[in-house]
Each structure stands twice: as structure tokens, then as C-alpha cells.
């Protein structure tokens, strides 16, 4: 299947056209769904030419992978069944037995829990570094350290590290660098251009943007992605062809959605920071946020995620979420609708209270995935939630 090999500069142009088949299959403007688990073997083909869903090489996968690679300026890309599959499969593929990794403190709770509770069972070790204190990183290096894992914007407190220092640190020691770019999305940051080795996404979130699938992906050099692909083909964490179609469709409006979400998030964060019911707001676009200088230095926009703490109890935080009518009290993020959640009860529930306190997450921290709704309507909805929580 021939594809559109020309890669234009405009982001939305790439999101719409990259990887699309030429000539169009049956004249269809939208890429058809190849809902077949296996494909006919042609004369002269070997095992390496076999097309099979678990091998991630159906036409549905191929087109998606080219589109994903174009978004991050990568040589190669690979889709998977979830964001956690992307992280865990990548680490398992790239680490040697007994290896030690360094991970940013305050990662997504699922990632952090796997690193703390599951990775050691497999014979690996992990230490966590403070992204705001690079002078401490050298002291964490061990003879068997092999890889560094961080996030573009951390979940849920929106920390942004000095990426140049991370890349230089990894190059100095010969470590593989992996960054989870879910919160920023390729719209606002492209880590490979700065020197990171691999980029991972929970494609469930902004890349898809419509709260109707679970998917993950990694992008990077052909050499590294090939190693991960071999591992994934054996682990079996493959994305279904229909999910490939949904993700391709969502990507086409990525820049429009993320732009609207980011604009709303900045206005909502500024507004919340002036409310007497709110103790603290976490958003890298606010000048008072500790990571604002790094965010201004590296990001083209500040993203659609924010978090805040009420001047009240954890029960009042729950009441706030339950009293919203537009904002949905539900986990996940990146969709067109506004979602609110309490990390201590969802994304970071697998961590102990002490582990959460160490990374700055209180039981009353509220995380907001800001949608594309009218900002005045969102403010009115949050006034309703605040009034209910404080009554």
C-alpha cells in the first residue's frame, strides 16, 4: 500500500494527511477499517512479510504508525493497547537483567506504582529524582543505571523539568531517555527535537480526544522502536483495527482541540487563583507556579490540565466534584468534555498515603482536564461546585 510520503510543515496538515494511502483505497476519503485478524500470504513472501494483528502490521496499523511518527518528527512509531503498555513494554524491551532506572518523582500514579511495586519483582531497581534539583541527580547514579524516565508535564501537579539538563545528563552517562509527552501533546512540545531517545503517549488522552478508546504509543528511532516492537509482538498488547481507526480520526483535530483546551485552562487557572475557596492552583502557565520558567522556555503552550486544592477537607473536595453539572466526576483526561477527579482516589490510589505526601499530593487535590466548553459556562459550573462544597 502506497502512502502519502510528503511530510508538510504545518502541524494540522500532518495530522490530517500523513500516512494516508495513495491512491485512496476504493476512492474512500477516510481510511477503511481492516477488520481482519490475518492476511493472505503471497507467493515469495517469508515469515517477515506475514500480516497479522498481533504483529502490529496490518494496513490499519501501518497508516496510524506513519501519522504518529509525523506528529513527533520520529523515524518510527508503534501503537499499543494502552499508555501503560507503552511504558512497560518499552522498559522491558530496553533494559538488561538487573538494570537500574531513574524516574522523575511525581509521575502518573500507574507508572509510579508499577515502578515501585512490580518492577522489583522482575529483578530491576528504580530510584526517583527531584526534577527541580538537577544538582542531586549525579548522586543517584549506580553502575547498573541504564535509563531515565520523565514526563513533559507531570501528573497531577504539572511540574516541568529542565529538559536540556535531562538530555545532557543522559548523554553524559550513556543512558536511554524516555519521556511521556501525554499532557503536553505533540502540539506544544516535541521531545525528540531536543535530544530525547523515545517519546511515549497515552493515546487514550489528547491524541484521541473523544473518550472512546484506550491506546498507547511510542515514537523514536527505527532501531529502538524495532526492539520494542519485537517485545510487543510477544507480549501481545496490540491495538485493535477499529481502535486504530478511531485514533486516526481523533488525531486529525488534535491541534484545534488542544488549542481550545489550553486557552480555557489558562483562563480557568487564573480565575481559580483569585477565588477565596481555593488554597492553591497548579498550572505551569501561572507565573507563581514553580515550573513556569521551564514551561516558558520549552513549551509552545501550557496545556489543558490543571490541579487545585480547596481551602477545606477532602470530603469537601468530593462534594465539589459531585456538585458540578458540566464537569464530569470521572478519571482520565484529554477529551473534549471537562473531567474532574481526585488523584488520591483514582490515578494515584495505588500509592500509599505516605508515598502521595512525598510527591505533594494531598487527599483534597482536585485534578481538572479542561474541555472545549464555553469558558463562561465552565466558570459558572465551578461556582456551583464551590458553593456546594463550602455550604
DRENVODO-478845 format. One record per residue: residue in three letters; x, y negated, z negated of N, C-alpha, C in turn. Coordinates in steps of 0.02 Angstrom, whole numbers. Atoms other than C-alpha are relative to their C-alpha. Layout:
  code    n.px    n.py    n.pz   ca.px   ca.py   ca.pz    c.px    c.py    c.pz
   ALA       X       Y       Z       X       Y       Z       X       Y       Z
...
This chain:
  code    n.px    n.py    n.pz   ca.px   ca.py   ca.pz    c.px    c.py    c.pz
   UNK      42      60       0       0       0       0      44     -62       0
   UNK     -37      62      -3      75    -166      54     -34     -51     -46
   UNK      28      51      44      55    -312     -65      26     -68      21
   UNK     -21      69     -13      72    -500     -60      67     -13     -33
   UNK     -68       5      28     261    -512     -83      20     -72     -14
   UNK     -18      70      12     269    -702     -76     -22     -21     -70
   UNK      15      22      68     278    -773    -253       1     -76      -3
   UNK       2      73       2     219    -955    -256      18     -26     -70
   UNK     -22      30      63     273   -1076    -392     -57     -13     -48
   UNK      55      18      44     103   -1127    -459     -24      58     -42
   UNK      18     -54      44      51   -1027    -611     -67      32      20
   UNK      66     -29     -17    -133   -1006    -567       1      33      68
   UNK      -6     -32     -66     -86    -966    -387      29      70      -8
   UNK     -28     -66      13      23    -824    -450     -50      45     -35
   UNK      48     -40      38    -112    -767    -571     -55      27      46
   UNK      53     -21     -46    -238    -756    -429      27      47      54
   UNK     -21     -34     -62    -133    -690    -284      56      51      -8
   UNK     -57     -46       6      21    -597    -350     -23      72      -3
   UNK      15     -71       0      15    -411    -312     -60      21      39
   UNK      61     -18     -36    -146    -419    -213      18      34      67
   UNK     -18     -39     -60    -145    -292     -68     -11     -39      64
   UNK       6      28     -68    -116    -350     110      17      55      50
   UNK      67      29      -7    -209    -308     216     -46      22     -57
   UNK      47     -16      54    -355    -308      94     -32      68      13
   UNK      26     -68      -6    -420    -133      61     -74      -3      19
   UNK      69       2     -23    -579    -113     163     -28     -70       8
   UNK      22      69      -4    -584    -302     176     -24     -29     -66
   UNK      25      22      65    -628    -314      -9      44     -56     -27
   UNK     -37      56      28    -578    -482     -85      26      18     -70
   UNK     -22     -24      65    -571    -405    -259      33      68       7
   UNK     -35     -64      -2    -451    -261    -288     -48      55     -22
   UNK      45     -55      20    -555     -99    -289      28      38     -60
   UNK     -20     -43      56    -552      16    -440      12      70      27
   UNK     -16     -67     -22    -464     179    -401     -12      48     -58
   UNK      21     -42      56    -561     288    -524      12      73      18
   UNK     -20     -68     -15    -466     447    -484      60      17     -44
   UNK     -54     -18      45    -354     541    -605      62      23      37
   UNK     -58     -25     -38    -243     613    -468      -9     -17      74
   UNK       0      20     -70    -198     581    -286      34      54      42
   UNK     -26     -51     -45    -160     692    -137      75      -8      11
   UNK     -72       0     -15      22     740    -112       9       8      75
   UNK     -10      -2     -72      77     704      65      62      40      18
   UNK     -57     -39     -24     200     803     169      65     -39     -10
   UNK     -66      31      10     380     767     122       8     -35     -66
   UNK      -5      34      65     339     693     -48      26      48     -53
   UNK     -27     -39      56     429     753    -205     -37     -17     -63
   UNK      32      14      64     382     750    -388       0     -75     -16
   UNK      -5      71      15     440     570    -400     -52     -41      39
   UNK      50      36     -39     308     523    -271     -72      14     -23
   UNK      67     -19      23     162     602    -364     -35     -60     -32
   UNK      41      52      31      23     480    -410     -50      33     -47
   UNK      41     -31      52     -66     521    -572     -10     -52     -55
   UNK      15      54      46    -150     410    -702      51      -2     -58
   UNK     -46       0      57     -37     465    -846      69     -26      19
   UNK     -65      25     -22     115     417    -741      -2     -75      16
   UNK       5      73      -7      52     237    -729      18     -25      69
   UNK     -21      19     -68      74     231    -540     -56       5      51
   UNK      55       2     -48     -99     229    -463      -1     -69      33
   UNK       5      67     -30    -142      85    -345     -25     -53     -50
   UNK      25      47      50    -237       4    -489      56     -24     -46
   UNK     -56      18      43     -81       7    -598      52     -41      38
   UNK     -53      34     -38      38     -48    -460     -16     -74      10
   UNK      20      70     -11     -59    -207    -420       4     -39     -65
   UNK      -2      34      65     -79    -251    -604      72     -14     -21
   UNK     -70       9      21     107    -225    -638      34     -57      38
   UNK     -30      54     -38     158    -342    -498     -27     -68     -23
   UNK      30      63      23      38    -475    -561      29     -19     -68
   UNK     -28      13      66     102    -458    -740      73     -24       5
   UNK     -69      20      -9     283    -470    -683       5     -72      25
   UNK      -1      68     -28     245    -628    -584     -15     -52     -53
   UNK      17      48      53     170    -713    -738      60     -18     -43
   UNK     -57      11      44     331    -693    -838      66      -7      38
   UNK     -62       4     -39     456    -704    -695      45      59     -11
   UNK     -38     -62      15     509    -524    -727      12      41      62
   UNK     -13     -48     -54     585    -393    -614     -53      55       1
   UNK      44     -57       5     464    -262    -677     -47      -9     -60
   UNK      49       3      55     311    -240    -788     -33      68      -6
   UNK      32     -64      14     218     -96    -867     -59     -11     -46
   UNK      59       6      42      41     -88    -937      -7      61     -44
   UNK      10     -54      48     -10      18   -1086     -69      -5     -31
   UNK      67      -5      26    -162      65   -1186     -15     -50     -56
   UNK      11      51      51    -138     -70   -1321      64     -39     -12
   UNK     -59      37      18     -21    -202   -1386      46      39     -46
   UNK     -41     -41      45      37     -85   -1523      36      55      39
   UNK     -34     -50     -42      75      47   -1390      60     -32      35
   UNK     -55      35     -33     183     -83   -1302      59      -8     -47
   UNK     -55      10      49     284    -120   -1460      31      66     -19
   UNK     -27     -63      26     301      57   -1525      35      40      54
   UNK     -31     -37     -54     338     138   -1357      66     -31      21
   UNK     -62      34     -19     468       6   -1315      56      15     -50
   UNK     -51     -13      51     559      31   -1480      24      72       3
   UNK     -19     -70      -2     555     220   -1468      42      16      62
   UNK     -37     -12     -62     621     213   -1290      70     -28      -2
   UNK     -63      36      -2     764      95   -1327      47      13     -58
   UNK     -41     -11      59     826     148   -1498      31      70       0
   UNK     -33     -64      10     951     286   -1530     -15      25     -71
   UNK      13     -26      67     927     403   -1680      42     -34     -54
   UNK     -34      32      55     970     318   -1843      12     -75       7
   UNK     -12      71     -13     966     142   -1771     -35     -44     -52
   UNK      27      51      44     930     -13   -1874     -24     -59      43
   UNK      25      58     -37     823    -157   -1810     -11     -59     -47
   UNK      16      62      36     798    -337   -1865     -65     -28      28
   UNK      65      26     -21     620    -404   -1860     -15     -64     -38
   UNK      19      63      30     553    -576   -1893     -49      10     -57
   UNK      47      -2      55     467    -597   -2060     -66     -33      21
   UNK      65      29     -15     280    -628   -2043     -28      19      68
   UNK      28     -25     -63     245    -527   -1886     -73      20      -9
   UNK      67     -30       1      73    -464   -1839      -2      59     -48
   UNK       3     -50      52      15    -350   -1979       7      71      23
   UNK      -7     -67     -26       1    -195   -1871      72      17      16
   UNK     -71     -10     -15     179    -216   -1810      40       7     -64
   UNK     -37      -2      63     244    -254   -1984     -12      64     -39
   UNK      16     -61      36     154    -106   -2061      35      60      31
   UNK     -33     -56     -34     223      13   -1929      75       0     -14
   UNK     -72       5      13     400     -51   -1956      17      20     -72
   UNK     -14     -14      71     387     -35   -2146     -18      71     -19
   UNK      26     -63      25     286     124   -2167       9      60      46
   UNK      -4     -56     -47     303     229   -2009      70       9      31
   UNK     -66      -5     -32     471     189   -1929      50      39     -42
   UNK     -49     -38      40     572     255   -2077     -10      76       3
   UNK      13     -72      -5     486     425   -2059      35      31      60
   UNK     -31     -23     -62     568     437   -1888      76      -7      -3
   UNK     -72       5       8     742     403   -1956      30     -67      17
   UNK     -24      67     -15     754     218   -1915      -8     -44     -62
   UNK       7      48      54     775      70   -2032     -12     -69      29
   UNK      18      67     -23     715    -109   -2021      12     -50     -57
   UNK      -6      56      46     762    -272   -2107     -35     -60      31
   UNK      37      58     -24     664    -434   -2095      40     -64     -11
   UNK     -37      63       5     742    -603   -2060     -48     -59      -2
   UNK      37      62       5     678    -777   -2101      14     -41      62
   UNK     -11      35     -62     653    -864   -1936      22     -72      -8
   UNK     -18      70      12     680   -1035   -2014      70      -8     -29
   UNK     -67       4      30     851    -992   -2086      49      45      38
   UNK     -46     -40     -40     966    -928   -1948      68      11     -32
   UNK     -65      -9      34    1117    -951   -2061       2      64     -41
   UNK       3     -61      40    1057    -796   -2155       2      64      43
   UNK       8     -59     -43    1045    -680   -2004      62      44       0
   UNK     -62     -40      -4    1227    -626   -1998       5      49     -59
   UNK      -5     -42      59    1212    -556   -2174     -44      62       3
   UNK      44     -57      -7    1078    -434   -2116      25      52      50
   UNK     -26     -45     -52    1181    -355   -1976      35      60     -31
   UNK     -32     -62      21    1233    -174   -2000      37      30      59
   UNK     -35     -31     -56    1350     -65   -1897     -47      34      50
   UNK      47     -35     -44    1197      26   -1826     -57     -44      24
   UNK      52      45     -25    1092    -129   -1789       1       0      76
   UNK       2      -6     -73    1032    -117   -1609     -49     -46      34
   UNK      56      35     -34     879    -226   -1579     -28     -53     -47
   UNK      33      54      37     794    -388   -1633     -70      -9      29
   UNK      70       9     -20     605    -410   -1628     -28     -63     -33
   UNK      31      60      28     516    -576   -1648     -64     -17      40
   UNK      60      23     -34     358    -668   -1596       9     -72      22
   UNK      -4      70     -22     342    -829   -1496     -33     -46     -51
   UNK      36      35      54     212    -894   -1619     -24      54     -47
   UNK      13     -57      45     196    -785   -1773     -73       2     -21
   UNK      69     -14      19      33    -710   -1832      -4      16     -74
   UNK      48      52     -18     -55    -786   -1929      22     -71     -15
   UNK     -19      66      25      48    -934   -1994      34     -44      52
   UNK     -20      41     -57     104    -995   -1823      72     -27      -5
   UNK     -71      19       4     292   -1000   -1856      33       7      69
   UNK     -38      -2     -63     404   -1039   -1707      74      -5     -17
   UNK     -71      -2      16     587    -991   -1722      40     -38      53
   UNK     -44      31     -49     735   -1070   -1632      22      55      48
   UNK     -11     -55     -46     737    -957   -1480      71       2      28
   UNK     -69       1     -24     907   -1014   -1417      46      36     -50
   UNK     -42     -32      51     983    -959   -1582     -11      75      -2
   UNK      14     -72      -2     895    -790   -1572      37      33      58
   UNK     -32     -29     -59     960    -758   -1396      76       1      -9
   UNK     -73       2      10    1137    -814   -1439      22      51     -52
   UNK     -15     -49      52    1135    -706   -1596       1      70      30
   UNK       4     -67     -30    1082    -553   -1495      57      12      49
   UNK     -54      -8     -49    1209    -583   -1357      68       8     -35
   UNK     -64      -4      36    1349    -607   -1483      13      70     -26
   UNK      -7     -66      30    1315    -436   -1558     -18      57      49
   UNK      20     -51     -47    1252    -345   -1403     -66      33     -17
   UNK      65     -27      18    1076    -321   -1473     -50     -10      57
   UNK      57      10     -45     923    -294   -1363     -49     -47     -35
   UNK      48      48      28     799    -437   -1389     -69      11      30
   UNK      70      -8     -21     611    -410   -1381     -41     -54     -34
   UNK      43      51      28     484    -549   -1406     -72      13      20
   UNK      71      -6     -11     296    -534   -1424     -27     -69      17
   UNK      21      66     -25     225    -678   -1321     -76      -7       1
   UNK      73      -1      -2      41    -643   -1357     -30     -68     -15
   UNK      32      61      22       0    -804   -1450      11     -59      48
   UNK     -14      56     -45      85    -924   -1328     -28      13      69
   UNK      19     -21     -68      41    -827   -1169      52     -26      50
   UNK     -47      24     -51     143    -849   -1009     -15     -72      23
   UNK      16      69     -18      52   -1015    -984      46     -49     -34
   UNK     -38      48      39     151   -1100   -1121      73      19     -11
   UNK     -70     -19      12     313   -1000   -1131      17      62      41
   UNK     -26     -57     -37     417    -881   -1026      68      20     -29
   UNK     -61     -16      37     547    -799   -1140      57      27      42
   UNK     -54     -28     -41     643    -709   -1003      45     -54      29
   UNK     -39      55     -29     698    -875    -929      49     -28     -50
   UNK     -45      24      52     781    -914   -1095      53      51     -18
   UNK     -51     -51      12     876    -750   -1101     -23      59     -40
   UNK      25     -60      33     764    -627   -1194       0      58      49
   UNK      -4     -60     -42     778    -449   -1130     -69      26      21
   UNK      67     -27     -13     595    -397   -1143     -53     -45     -32
   UNK      59      35      26     426    -481   -1167     -56      50      -8
   UNK      58     -43      11     278    -389   -1243     -62     -43     -11
   UNK      64      33      11      95    -438   -1247     -52      50     -25
   UNK      64     -33       8     -63    -377   -1325     -45     -30      53
   UNK      39      27     -56    -155    -400   -1160     -74      -2     -15
   UNK      68       5      26    -316    -375   -1256     -20     -73      -9
   UNK      12      68      24    -299    -557   -1306      -5     -49      59
   UNK       7      54     -49    -264    -706   -1192       3      25      73
   UNK      -5     -22     -70    -214    -610   -1035     -67      22      26
   UNK      67     -21     -21    -385    -529   -1027     -51     -55     -14
   UNK      38      59      18    -478    -664   -1122     -75       7      -5
   UNK      73      -8       0    -653    -589   -1123     -25      51     -50
   UNK      20     -42      56    -655    -474   -1275     -35      63      23
   UNK      34     -60     -25    -699    -320   -1173      48      56      19
   UNK     -45     -56     -10    -543    -212   -1165      57      -3     -51
   UNK     -60      -4      41    -390    -156   -1263      57      21      47
   UNK     -56     -15     -45    -222    -159   -1171      63     -33     -27
   UNK     -64      30      16     -38    -199   -1190      45       2      61
   UNK     -46      -1     -56     109    -231   -1076      69     -23     -23
   UNK     -68      25       9     297    -260   -1070      26     -21      68
   UNK     -31      25     -60     396    -358    -942      74     -11     -13
   UNK     -72      10       7     583    -369    -911      38      26      60
   UNK     -41     -27     -54     724    -297    -808     -25      68      21
   UNK      20     -65     -26     692    -146    -699      32      57     -40
   UNK     -36     -52      37     822     -48    -798     -35      15     -66
   UNK      32     -11      65     740     -74    -968     -71      25       6
   UNK      70     -21      -9     561     -58    -907      -3      73      24
   UNK      -2     -70     -23     608     106    -820      10      47     -59
   UNK     -10     -42      60     671     176    -986     -65       5     -40
   UNK      63       0      37     508     126   -1069     -53      41      37
   UNK      48     -37     -40     405     198    -926       8      76     -10
   UNK     -12     -72      10     487     370    -947     -28      23     -67
   UNK      25     -17      66     443     369   -1131     -77      -3      -1
   UNK      73       7      -1     265     307   -1100     -32      58      37
   UNK      28     -55     -38     234     442    -970      -5      64     -42
   UNK       2     -58      44     272     572   -1104     -46     -11     -59
   UNK      44      15      57     180     484   -1246     -73      -1      20
   UNK      68      -2     -25      25     463   -1139     -43     -61     -14
   UNK      39      59      16     -27     287   -1190     -17     -41      61
   UNK      12      30     -66     -91     246   -1016     -63     -42       1
   UNK      59      42      -9    -213     110    -965     -45      30      54
   UNK      48     -27     -47    -371     171    -878      -9     -47      60
   UNK       7      43     -59    -401     108    -699     -53     -54      -7
   UNK      51      52       8    -560      16    -748      26     -56     -44
   UNK     -31      52      42    -464     -74    -886      51     -40      40
   UNK     -46      37     -45    -331    -117    -755     -38     -53      39
   UNK      40      47     -38    -468    -198    -652     -22     -59     -43
   UNK      23      54      44    -538    -297    -799      57     -47     -17
   UNK     -57      42      17    -365    -358    -846      22     -43      59
   UNK     -16      40     -59    -325    -412    -668     -49     -58       8
   UNK      51      52      -8    -488    -508    -663       9     -55     -52
   UNK      -9      50      52    -457    -593    -830      60     -45      12
   UNK     -62      37     -11    -281    -646    -782     -11     -59      48
   UNK      10      51     -52    -347    -748    -635     -23     -67     -28
   UNK      22      63      30    -424    -878    -752      41     -18     -62
   UNK     -39       8      61    -286    -872    -883      18     -73     -14
   UNK     -23      68      11    -218   -1048    -858     -58     -46     -19
   UNK      59      42      15    -391   -1128    -860     -23      12     -71
   UNK      25     -16      67    -444   -1036   -1018      48     -24     -54
   UNK     -49      17      51    -283   -1061   -1116       6     -76      -7
   UNK      -3      73       4    -279   -1246   -1072     -58     -28     -41
   UNK      59      23      38    -456   -1272   -1139       5      20     -73
   UNK      -6     -24      68    -424   -1166   -1293      52     -40     -39
   UNK     -53      37      33    -263   -1259   -1334     -22     -71     -16
   UNK      24      68      11    -344   -1429   -1315     -50      -1     -59
   UNK      47      -5      56    -486   -1376   -1431      36      13     -66
   UNK     -35     -18      61    -365   -1301   -1557      36     -60     -30
   UNK     -34      59      26    -263   -1460   -1571     -49     -49     -32
   UNK      50      46      28    -418   -1567   -1598     -29      28     -65
   UNK      29     -31      60    -489   -1443   -1724      50      -1     -58
   UNK     -51       1      52    -324   -1432   -1819       8     -70     -29
   UNK      -5      69      24    -310   -1621   -1829     -60     -19     -44
   UNK      61      15      38    -489   -1633   -1890       0      36     -67
   UNK      -2     -38      62    -469   -1495   -2020      50     -28     -50
   UNK     -51      27      45    -312   -1576   -2090     -23     -61     -38
   UNK      28      58      34    -418   -1726   -2140     -59      17     -45
   UNK      58     -20      40    -557   -1627   -2224      20      12     -73
   UNK     -17     -10      71    -557   -1631   -2415      -8      72     -24
   UNK      10     -70      20    -615   -1449   -2423      59      44      19
   UNK     -56     -40     -27    -455   -1391   -2336      65     -19     -35
   UNK     -63      11      35    -293   -1370   -2432      58      -7      48
   UNK     -58      -2     -44    -176   -1335   -2287     -20      27      68
   UNK      13     -23     -68    -179   -1313   -2098      65      23      31
   UNK     -59     -26     -36     -57   -1207   -1998     -13      -5      75
   UNK       5       6     -73     -39   -1263   -1817      63     -34      24
   UNK     -65      28     -21     126   -1294   -1726      -5     -67      36
   UNK       9      64     -32      52   -1444   -1637      -6     -58     -48
   UNK       4      52      51      37   -1540   -1801      71     -18     -22
   UNK     -67      23      18     188   -1646   -1847      22      24     -68
   UNK     -18     -22      68     180   -1586   -2028      16      75      -3
   UNK     -15     -72       1     198   -1402   -1978      76       9       4
   UNK     -73      -9       4     373   -1337   -2018      31      18      67
   UNK     -27     -22     -65     392   -1264   -1843     -14     -49      57
   UNK      17      48     -53     334   -1419   -1749      60     -19      43
   UNK     -57      16     -43     511   -1467   -1692      17      55      50
   UNK     -14     -55     -46     541   -1294   -1618     -54       7      52
   UNK      55      -5     -48     369   -1292   -1539       6     -53      54
   UNK      -9      54     -49     401   -1460   -1456      58      15      47
   UNK     -61     -13     -39     572   -1401   -1397     -11      53      54
   UNK       3     -58     -44     520   -1237   -1317     -67      11      35
   UNK      65     -18     -27     333   -1229   -1283     -29     -56      42
   UNK      33      48     -43     236   -1315   -1145     -68     -21     -28
   UNK      62      14      34      81   -1312   -1256       0      38     -65
   UNK      -3     -27      68      38   -1264   -1435     -46      60     -12
   UNK      40     -60       7     -88   -1126   -1405     -68     -10     -32
   UNK      69       3      24    -265   -1087   -1459     -11      30     -68
   UNK       7     -30      66    -229   -1011   -1630      18     -50     -54
   UNK     -17      39      59    -232   -1098   -1799     -21      39     -61
   UNK      20     -30      63    -249   -1050   -1981      -6     -55     -51
   UNK       5      49      54    -300   -1143   -2137     -21      33     -65
   UNK      20     -23      66    -328   -1122   -2323     -52     -48     -28
   UNK      50      41      33    -483   -1184   -2411      24     -20     -70
   UNK     -13      19      70    -472   -1279   -2575     -51      36     -43
   UNK      47     -41      37    -565   -1136   -2656      25      71      -6
   UNK     -18     -70      12    -568    -949   -2688      -3      41      65
   UNK       4     -44     -58    -551    -802   -2570     -72      16      18
   UNK      71     -12     -14    -738    -770   -2589     -30     -58      39
   UNK      25      58     -37    -771    -947   -2528      24       2      73
   UNK     -24      -8     -69    -664    -910   -2375     -46      48      38
   UNK      46     -47     -32    -777    -762   -2337     -66     -34      14
   UNK      64      35      -9    -931    -870   -2362       4     -48      59
   UNK      -9      45     -57    -861    -998   -2239      -9      39      65
   UNK       4     -39     -62    -841    -864   -2106     -71      25      13
   UNK      67     -28      -8   -1013    -791   -2137     -52     -54      16
   UNK      49      54     -11   -1099    -962   -2125       6     -32      69
   UNK      -6      27     -67   -1037   -1002   -1951     -53      30      46
   UNK      49     -25     -49   -1162    -987   -1808      31       8      69
   UNK     -35      -8     -64   -1047   -1013   -1659      62      42      -8
   UNK     -59     -41      14    -885    -946   -1730     -21      69     -24
   UNK      18     -69      17    -893    -757   -1744      49      26     -51
   UNK     -42     -29      53    -827    -674   -1902      20      70      24
   UNK     -22     -63     -31    -728    -537   -1814      75      -3      12
   UNK     -72      -2     -16    -548    -480   -1788      12     -10      74
   UNK     -25      11     -67    -447    -501   -1628       2     -75      16
   UNK     -13      70     -18    -413    -662   -1533       7      -6      75
   UNK     -15      15     -70    -389    -745   -1365     -59       0      47
   UNK      58       0     -43    -566    -730   -1299     -29     -70       9
   UNK      30      65     -13    -674    -871   -1233     -43     -25     -57
   UNK      39      20      58    -777    -870   -1393      46     -10     -60
   UNK     -39      12      61    -711    -936   -1560     -11      57     -49
   UNK       2     -53      49    -669    -798   -1683      35     -23     -63
   UNK     -32      14      64    -629    -818   -1868       9      65     -38
   UNK     -13     -60      39    -553    -689   -1981      44     -17     -59
   UNK     -42       8      59    -464    -668   -2147      55      52       5
   UNK     -53     -49     -11    -294    -586   -2116       9      51     -56
   UNK      -8     -46      56    -286    -510   -2290     -49      58       3
   UNK      52     -51      -4    -442    -411   -2246      -2      33      69
   UNK       2     -28     -68    -404    -373   -2062      70      14      26
   UNK     -63     -11     -35    -241    -396   -1967      57      20     -46
   UNK     -54     -14      47    -132    -383   -2124     -24      41     -59
   UNK      27     -39      55    -239    -268   -2230      45      59     -18
   UNK     -44     -57      14    -110    -128   -2214      59     -19     -45
   UNK     -54      22      44      16    -234   -2309     -26      -5     -72
   UNK      19       8      70      14    -237   -2499      -8     -74     -15
   UNK       6      71      19     -37    -399   -2587      68     -33      -9
   UNK     -67      28      10     146    -424   -2634      34     -12      67
   UNK     -29       9     -67     202    -399   -2453     -30     -61      35
   UNK      33      58     -30      74    -528   -2397      24     -65     -32
   UNK     -23      61      34     128    -653   -2529      70     -19      22
   UNK     -68      14     -21     309    -637   -2474       3     -36      67
   UNK       0      33     -65     264    -694   -2299     -48     -59       3
   UNK      39      61       4     149    -833   -2358     -73       6      15
   UNK      71     -10     -15     -22    -757   -2326     -39       8     -65
   UNK      42      -6      60    -148    -789   -2465     -63      38      17
   UNK      63     -36     -11    -310    -693   -2488     -53     -45      30
   UNK      49      47     -27    -402    -851   -2435      21     -33      65
   UNK     -22      27     -65    -305    -887   -2275     -50      20      54
   UNK      47     -12     -55    -426    -904   -2128      36     -12      66
   UNK     -29       8     -67    -363    -875   -1951     -55     -14      50
   UNK      50      19     -50    -455    -955   -1806      29       9      70
   UNK     -15      -4     -71    -446    -903   -1624     -51     -47      34
   UNK      44      52     -25    -517   -1059   -1544     -20      16      72
   UNK      26     -16     -66    -628   -1032   -1392      -5     -61      44
   UNK       7      54     -50    -681   -1141   -1247     -65     -39     -10
   UNK      62      36      12    -841   -1208   -1326      12     -75      -4
   UNK      -5      73       9    -877   -1394   -1335      28     -15     -70
   UNK     -34      12      63    -765   -1465   -1472     -47     -31     -52
   UNK      48      30      47    -906   -1568   -1550     -44      54     -31
   UNK      40     -55      26   -1010   -1411   -1567      40      42     -49
   UNK     -42     -38      47    -864   -1320   -1649       8     -37     -66
   UNK      -7      38      62    -838   -1460   -1774     -64       3     -41
   UNK      64      -5      35   -1023   -1459   -1817      -7      69     -33
   UNK       5     -68      26   -1014   -1271   -1841      46       8     -61
   UNK     -46      -6      57    -863   -1286   -1956     -24     -42     -59
   UNK      31      37      55    -952   -1421   -2057     -52      43     -35
   UNK      50     -46      28   -1092   -1294   -2080      35      53     -44
   UNK     -36     -51      38    -966   -1163   -2137      30     -28     -64
   UNK     -31      31      59    -876   -1281   -2256     -53     -17     -52
   UNK      54      17      47   -1040   -1340   -2333     -24      62     -36
   UNK      21     -62      32   -1093   -1161   -2364      51      27     -48
   UNK     -53     -26      43    -926   -1114   -2439       7     -39     -64
   UNK     -12      43      58    -919   -1261   -2558     -63     -12     -42
   UNK      62      12      36   -1101   -1259   -2614      -5      44     -62
